[in-house]
Amino acid sequence: MEFETVIGLEIHAQLKTESKIFCGCSTAFGAPPNTHTCQICLGMPGVLPVLNKKVVDFSIKMGLATDSVINRHNTFARKNYFYPDLPKGYQTSQFDLPIIGPGKVAIEIDGREKVIGITRMHMEEDAGKLIHDEVEPVSYVDLNRTGTPLLEIVSEPDMRSPAEAYGYLKKIHSILRYLDICDGNMQEGSFRCDANISLRPFDQEELGTRTELKNMNSFRNVQSALEYEVRRQRDILLDGGEIVQETLLWNPDKNRTESMRGKEDAHDYRYFPCPDLVPVEISEEWIEEIRATLPELPDQRKARFIEEYSLPEYDAAILTGDRVLADFFENAVKVGVNAKKVSNWIMTELLRELKGAEIQYCRVTPEHLGELLLMVEHGTISGKIAKTVFLDMMESGKDPKIIVKKKGLLQVSDEGELLSMVKEIVAANPAQAEDFRNGKDKLMGYFVGQLMQKTKGKANPKIANELFAKELKG
């Protein structure tokens, strides 16, 4: 029996506001524990929350960017559960009347487009953080994160493979970053994902028993955890067993899921309307005001890159997947270099040397990359030398012209200087010269290589080929 995989994702995106959702405390990451707190986010008796308007603005913006319904009337609710990092004993969230209703995003998998439905998005406050001592059997509570605004994005169970889930997660991450409403940092917890996954026979409409996966702090971990869970559930079902509904943690060190607790359903949280917050009423004017601030989104930018820069679809998809990377590309092209050459260098040399790091931390500026490629285009340095200079730029952040001048890497283009070396090389290799004259054209590479070795890679390859052709045929 073969099974169909059914996956739905719940994404928690921390919104890039300076203050928390219901109080004026800072949302800055990395402060000493329990220093960004007040009576409101600590849940002291008698205090009243005040909604941060920018949280609503950002939520509307994400709704518009995903072709979602903006609910003109929405309310807050209390989600009750008890945990050491939740000082109030409940989380202020939204339940039956969220700010954003159904929407959708399109992803591309193996050359085909697939639309993934969004069930809803709602505003809520984040909980605190437990820090477990690695030596002593104790845990510490840091409440700095408590009250940080979150937008929870709940998908439809439309994904049929871990690869599709990965693509959807990347797309939501990209849109949030383009809108500049979430920094998307998974390591710091500002972009988090829980996955619900189940298997069912292909001829069955009813969904199978699902498990929920947590503790996945990278895109690769999300895909790996889902792939493992597909195998685990399939093996159980083929052996005649039953899937237990539970919450699982992903252990990246052991590459497996581990049970955390039995899965709670919505009714276990005992939601009820929050008596301290009035309903949020959103006017058409408010929505249009936010719509006017929308930037060019990933799909639009991809289409423009293909049209304006004549890039292949693959290049355009890679470059526009991240707003900062797309900006880097366009700023490099502005220097006056060919767009395809810039694309090739970014996707090979630059991304390889970044080794997965964010491009905003790259020491090479887009202007300097453009200048380096112009030097190759103008014959100032060779392509091989350019790669050496680029590595220096990655380490030092210096202007390529300064590096080339300091290290004496200027390309040798003087024909008189090169011709004497060409004659010397031909004279020293009579057998190869004779073979070339007898039709072995590939030996040209051998001769040019000898010249490059002699000039330490600084000979102009175009001129070198021309000079050898004349000398060998003469």
C-alpha positions, 0 to 999 in steps of 0.5 A, a space after each residue: 500500500 502506498 500513502 499520500 503525505 499531507 503537510 500543513 505549516 504554522 509559521 510564527 513571525 516576530 514583527 519588526 516593531 521597536 516596542 512590544 504588542 501591548 506595552 512600550 518595552 523594547 523588542 531588541 534582541 540580546 539584552 541581559 535577561 529580564 531587563 526589557 520587561 514592565 508590569 504589563 508584559 509581566 502580567 501584574 494585577 490591575 494593568 491594562 494592555 494597549 495595542 501597538 498600531 504598527 502590529 496591525 499595519 504590518 499584519 494588513 501588509 502581509 495580508 495584502 501581499 498574499 492575496 488574503 482577506 482582510 477582516 474588517 472586524 477582528 478581536 483578541 482572545 485569551 489562550 489559556 495554558 500554564 508554562 513557566 515562561 508565560 507569566 500571565 497564565 494565558 497568551 493574548 491571541 486571536 481565535 474565531 475572529 482573526 485579522 486575516 482570513 483565507 489567502 494563497 501563495 504560489 510556489 515552484 516545485 520541479 518546474 511546475 507552479 503550485 498554489 498553497 492556501 493560507 487558512 488565516 493569520 492572526 496577531 498574538 504576543 510571544 511567550 518568554 524563553 526557558 534557558 536550561 543549565 548545561 551543568 546543573 539540573 535547573 532552568 532559568 526564565 528570561 521574560 524579555 521576549 514576552 509580549 513581542 508581537 507575532 503574526 501566526 500564519 497557518 497554511 491549509 494542509 495543501 503540501 504533499 511532500 517535504 520539498 513543497 513544505 520547504 518551498 512554501 516556508 522559503 516563499 513566506 520568509 521571502 515575502 516577510 523580508 521584502 515587506 521588511 516586517 520581520 527579519 526572518 532570523 531563525 537562529 534568534 527565533 524571530 521566524 519559527 515553524 511548526 509542522 503538522 504531518 500525516 499519511 493516508 492511503 491514496 484512495 482515502 479522503 479522510 486525513 490520517 492521524 497527524 503529529 506536530 513537529 517542533 524545534 526546527 531552527 533552519 529550513 534544512 532542519 524542517 525538510 529533514 524532520 519531515 522526511 524522517 517523519 514520512 519514513 517513520 509513519 509509513 513504516 508504522 502503517 505498513 506494519 499494521 500499527 497506528 499513529 499516535 497524535 503527539 507533539 515531536 521535537 526534532 533532534 538534529 544531532 541524532 537526525 530523528 524525531 523524539 516525543 515531547 508531549 501528547 498533542 493538545 487540541 484547540 478546546 484544551 486551551 479554553 479560549 475566551 474573549 479578552 475583556 481588556 482589549 476592544 475589537 479592532 475595526 479596519 476601514 477601507 481607507 486604512 487598507 488602501 493607505 497600507 496598500 500604497 506602501 507595498 514594495 515590489 514583491 518576489 514574483 514581480 521582481 523575478 518577472 522584471 529581472 527576466 524581462 529587463 536583464 534577459 536573465 534565465 528563469 533559474 538565475 532570476 529565481 535565485 537572485 530574487 528569493 532574498 530582497 537583500 541579494 536582489 538589491 546587491 545584484 541590481 547595485 552591482 549592475 548599475 556600475 555598468 557591467 553585463 547583468 549575466 556576468 554579475 549573476 554568474 559571479 553572485 551564484 558561484 563565487 559569492 554564494 560559495 564563499 558566504 557558506 550560508 551566511 547572510 549577504 548583508 554581512 558580506 564585506 564585498 560591496 555590490 559596487 566593488 564586485 561590479 568594478 572587479 568585473 569591469 576590470 576583467 571586461 576591459 582586459 585590466 586583469 584576467 578572469 583567473 586573477 579576478 578570482 584571486 582578487 575576489 578572495 582578498 576582497 571577501 577577507 578585507 573588504 577593499 576596493 579591487 583596484 587597490 588590491 590589483 595595484 598593491 599586488 602587481 596583478 595588472 594584466 600584461 597586454 603589451 604585444 611586444 613584451 608577450 611576443 618575445 615570450 611566445 617565441 621562446 615557448 614555441 622554440 622550447 616545444 618543437 614537437 608540440 608546435 609540429 603537432 599543432 601545425 598538423 591539425 592538433 588544435 587543442 594544443 593551443 591550450 597547452 601553449 597559452 598555459 605555458 605563457 600563463 605560468 611564465 607570467 603568473 597568470 597575468 598575460 592577456 589570454 585574447 592577445 596570447 591566443 592571437 600571438 601563438 596562432 601567428 607564430 605557430 602558423 608562420 
